[in-house]
Amino acid sequence: MTATAISNWEEVPLFDSEQAEASYWADNQVDLRLMESATVVGAESSESVSITLRMDPRMLARIKRMARSRYLNYQSMIKQWLSERMEKELRER
């Protein structure tokens, strides 16, 4: 049986248990292009700028839970979302 390729992090559900997550990942895998888009290439990887972003505490708590369920740092996940959206916007021009 071939695993289903996940092409967007939004496709990964929140899991109720480790067993549910193990079952999900037994049938699914992350698409290589999604993994490659999660890494920063070139000069951007050595340069980083800190910003301040005000956010509703409940939204941040939800983001942190989602990131934790995906074994990601929440800041990395937010950067990944921004990168994916930016690429989508640029393609649609």
C-alpha positions in Angstrom: 0.0 0.0 0.0 1.4 3.4 -1.0 1.3 6.2 1.6 -0.7 9.3 0.8 1.6 12.4 0.4 0.7 15.4 2.5 1.3 18.6 0.5 0.1 21.1 3.0 0.5 21.1 6.8 -3.2 22.0 7.1 -4.0 18.5 5.9 -2.5 17.1 9.1 -5.2 16.8 11.8 -4.9 17.3 15.5 -4.8 13.9 17.2 -6.6 12.7 20.2 -4.0 10.1 21.1 -0.6 8.8 20.2 -2.3 5.7 18.8 -4.4 7.9 16.4 -1.3 9.8 15.3 0.6 6.6 14.8 -2.2 5.2 12.7 -2.4 8.4 10.6 1.4 8.4 9.9 1.3 4.7 9.0 -0.9 5.7 6.0 0.5 9.2 5.2 3.8 10.8 4.6 5.0 14.4 4.1 5.6 15.4 0.5 9.2 16.1 -0.3 8.4 19.5 -1.7 6.7 20.5 1.6 9.8 19.4 3.5 12.1 21.3 1.2 9.9 24.5 1.5 10.4 24.2 5.3 14.1 24.8 5.0 15.6 28.2 4.3 18.0 28.3 1.4 20.9 30.7 0.7 21.6 34.0 2.5 18.3 33.9 4.4 19.6 30.9 6.5 22.4 33.0 8.0 20.4 36.2 8.5 17.6 36.6 10.9 15.7 39.6 12.1 13.6 39.7 15.3 10.2 41.2 15.1 7.4 41.9 17.6 4.0 40.6 16.7 1.0 41.2 19.0 -1.4 38.3 19.0 -4.5 37.3 20.9 -3.3 34.9 23.6 -6.0 32.3 22.8 -4.8 32.3 19.1 -1.2 31.8 20.2 -2.2 29.0 22.6 -4.0 27.2 19.7 -0.9 27.7 17.4 1.4 26.3 20.1 -0.9 23.3 20.5 -1.0 22.7 16.8 2.8 23.0 16.5 3.3 20.7 19.4 1.1 18.0 17.9 3.3 18.2 14.7 6.5 18.1 16.7 7.4 21.6 15.5 8.5 24.8 17.2 5.6 27.2 17.0 7.7 30.0 15.6 9.1 27.8 12.9 5.5 26.7 12.0 4.4 30.3 11.7 7.4 31.1 9.5 6.6 28.1 7.4 2.9 29.2 7.0 4.1 32.7 6.0 6.5 31.3 3.5 3.9 29.0 2.0 1.4 31.9 1.7 4.0 34.2 0.2 4.9 31.6 -2.5 1.2 31.1 -3.3 0.6 34.9 -3.6 3.6 35.2 -5.9 2.5 32.3 -8.1 -1.0 33.9 -8.5 0.4 37.2 -9.8 
